Amino acid sequence: MAGCHVSPVIFRTMDIMKLQRLAPSENLSRMNTSRFGGRPLWSKPFTVVKVGEQSFGSGLVMDDTLAEKKRELYQAVEGINRGIFGLPSAKKFEIESLVQQLEYINPTPDPTLRLDKVAGCWRLVYSTISILGSKRTKLGLRDFISLDEFFQTIDIAKSKAVNVVEFSAKGLSLLSGQLSIEASFKIASATRVDINFESSTITPDQLMNVFRKNYNLLLGIFNPEGWLEITYVDGTMRIGRDDKGNIFVLERFEDRTSTQAGGGSLYQAANQAVNQSINQIPLHFLFPTVKG
């Protein structure tokens, strides 16, 4: 009977709620400082997006379920350096299970038709891209260079995206640099975009000298060319999967240009002065394994 049909979304929602009750409680009292901000990621306020009725049936995914899953995911990625240097299998399974649960209740099932939700600046909080073993050694990411923030800025008017990976040299606190990758994108489906690599740069020159020998290796790790499936997006979080099998979790971030406005000229002047001094030092003195 048509009147007895129950939408699958109701059972799915109930299943998620059962998982919440069965899951072990976490110690939410710890207040470790996050590398992504002053407070732990899981303690940040959330904007809850109400999910409307789907074409396959009626019913709403409960707001508190959505918010709770986001809190659990932020807590799971706390202190793992985005997973870039590898994770224990149990931790990886925990994170990816939470990712799948959020994807299942995605409030924006057709994100490429709602690109306003995708536009702007985002900060990476988790990725299955990893730099391990000899790759990490060749890039100097064990001893000399630290990976800092990962940002992505999307300009929907120009169909452009810029990925920025920030680096810093240990022992040289005012010497910072970044790899910038520019790409274009076009809509391929209601959930997918095709991405074309356009250009890349490393600044300052001193940092480029460090990476020059293994630049293709570095670019191969972070090159976004291919396709990206946007599997979840709301006002504060975005999740995607690419053609290489990688998962990306990003949080919305205030435009980086505005955060650098106050006192930016003073920082730039100091950084420029340090860079000029550094450029006078032989490269092999700073980085013994790299020949100038």
N, C-alpha and C positions, 0 to 999 in steps of 0.2 A: 504494500500500500504506500502511495506517495506520501501520505501524512505521517507515516512511521519512520521515514528516512531521517537518520541522525548524521549530521555533518562529521566527516573524519577529523576536522580541526578540533572538535570538542574532545575526542579521545586523545588526540595529540597533546592538547593542553593539559588534560588530566595526567597523562604520562609524565610530562615535564614536572608537574606539581608533585607527583609521587617521588620522582628523582630527588627533588629538593628535600622532602621529608626524610628520605633514606640516607642522604649524603651526610657524612660526619660533619659536625659543627666545627668551624674554624675559630682559632683564637684571634678575635678581632681587636684585642686590646693592644697588640703590638703597634708601635708608631715609628717604625724605621723610616728614615728619610729616603724618598724616592729619587733616583737619578733623573727622573722626568719632571720633578717639581719639588716644592717645599714639603708637601704632605704626601703620604702614601696614596697611590693611584686609587685604591679601593675606597678611600675616605672622601673622594671628591663628590660634590653634588651632581646629580644626574638630571637631565631633561628627559622625562618619560614621554614617549610618543605612543598615543593610542592607535591601535591597529584597527582599521575599518573592516567591514564585512568583505569576504572574498567571494569571487564568483562561484566557487564550488560549494558554498554553503553559508549558513549564518553563524554568528557567534563572534565574540571578541576575545583576543588573547589578553589575559589580565595584565594590567599595567605593572603590578608589583612583581610579576614573574619576569617581565622584560628587564626591569630595573635590577632585580636580584641577580639575574644571569650576567648582566654587565658588571656588577660589583664583584661577582665571583671570578670573572675573567680578569679584571684588573688586579685582583688579589693574586691570582695564579701567576701573572707575569711579573709580579713585583720582584725586583732584585736579580733578574736573569739576563740583564744586558741584551734584551730583545731576542735572546736565544741564538745570537749570531755566532757564538763560539761553542755551540752544542749544548744539549740538555740530556739528563737521564730520561730513559724511555718512559718511565712512569709520569714524570712531569710533562713531557710532550703529549702523552695520551690525555692527561687531565685538561691541558689547554685546548687541544683540538676537539675534545668532547664538548667543551663549553662553546667553542666556535660553532660546531654543528648545531647545537641547541639554539643559538642565536640566529643562525642562518634559517632554521626551521620556522622561526617566528618573525622573519624579516618584515618590517613595517612598510618597506618600499620595494614591492616585487618587480617594478619596472623602472629601475634607477636611471637608465639612459633617456627616459622620457621625463625625468625629473632631475635634470643636471644641476639645478640650483642647489640641490642637497649635496652634490659632489664638489661643487666649486669651492675655492678658497685654499687655505693652508692647513696641512695635516702633519702630524708627527707620528712616526712609527713607534709602536710599543711592542710588537712581536712580529717575527717573520721566521719561516722555516729555511730561509737562505742561511747557509752556514759557511764560516771560514775556519777550516780545521787543518791540522797537520802541517804539511809542507807549504800550503798556501799561506797560512798565517805567518810562518817563519819568513818566507820570501818577501812578504809585504811589510815586514818589520813590526807586526802587530803584537809581538810578544814582549819586546824590550824597549823599543824606541817610540812607537806611535800608538796613540790611543784613539779608539773610535768614540766619537761624541754623539751628537744628535743626528737623526735622519729626518729630513723634512721633504714634503711634496706640496707644491703649489699648482693648482689646476685653474687655468683660465679658459672657461667654457666659450667665451666670445671668440677667442682665437683658436680653439681646439688644440691648446698647447698644455704641456705639463713640464715642470722643472723639478727634478729630484736633486736634493743637496745632501751630501754625506760630509759631516764635519769631522776633522781630525785635530789632534793637538800633539805636540812633541813633548815627551816627558823631560822635565828639567828646564824647559823653555816656556814658562807660563804665559808670556805675552805673544808667543808665536803660534798662531792658529791658522788653519787652512781648510779648504773644502774641495771636494769633487762635485762639480755641477754637471748634470746630464739633462739636456733638453730633448723633448720628444713631442711629436704630434699624435693626435688620436682621431679616429672616426668611429661612429656608431656602427656596430655590426649586428646587434639585435637589441631586444628590450633590456638585456642584462649585460651585454658584452661590448667591449670596445677593442678595436685593433690599434696597436701602438707601433709607431715607426721612430726609430732612433734618428736624431738629427745632428747633435754635436755634444762634445764634452770638453771640459776645461778643469785644470787643477790650479788653484792659487793658494799662496804665492809661489813664485818660481822656485824658491828653496825647497818647498814641499814637492813640487813637480820633479825636482832633481832626485829626491829620495825614491819616488815611485817610477821614475822613467824606465828603468830596466824591466820592471814587471807591470808596466801600465796596461798592457793588453789583458793580463790576468785580473787586475783590479776592475777594469771596465767590463770584463766578461762576467764578473760576479754581480755587478749592479746595473748592467744594461737591461732596460725594461722592454726591449723590442719583442713583439709577439702579440698575444691577446690577453686581456684581463677580464675576468668575470666578476662583476660586482655582486657579491652574494648577500651583503647586508649593508644598509646605510640608514642612519637617522640623524638627528641634529648634532650629535657629539661623537659618533663612532662609525667607522667604515671598515668592512672586511672584504677582501678580494682573493681570488685564486687565479693564477696565471697558467699559461700553456706548458710551463715546465714543472707543474705540480706544486708550486710554492703557495703558501698562505701568508697574507699580510693583514695585520690588525693595526689600524691607525686611529688616533684621537684628534678631534678638531683642535686647532691651535690658533691663537691670535696671530695676525699677520706679522711676520718677523721684521718687516721694514718699520712698523710702528714701534716695536719693542726696542729697536736700536736708535730711535729718534732722540731720546733724551740722553745727552752726553755722548752721542755717537761720534761726533767730530773729535772729541778728546781721545776716545778709545782708538779711532782710526789713526790719529796723529802719533800716538804712542806706539801702536803696532807697526806703523810705517817706519818709525825710527829704529825699532828693534830689528825689523827685517833688513834694513840697510846695514845695520851692524853685523847681523848674522851672515849676510852675503859676503862679508869680507873674510869670514872664517872658512878655511878649507873644508869641503864637505866630508872628507874622510875623518876629520877631527871630531865632527859632531856625530857621525854615523860610521863607525869603523868598518862595517861590512859593505859599505857602499863606496865605490871609487868615483872620484870626480872626473 
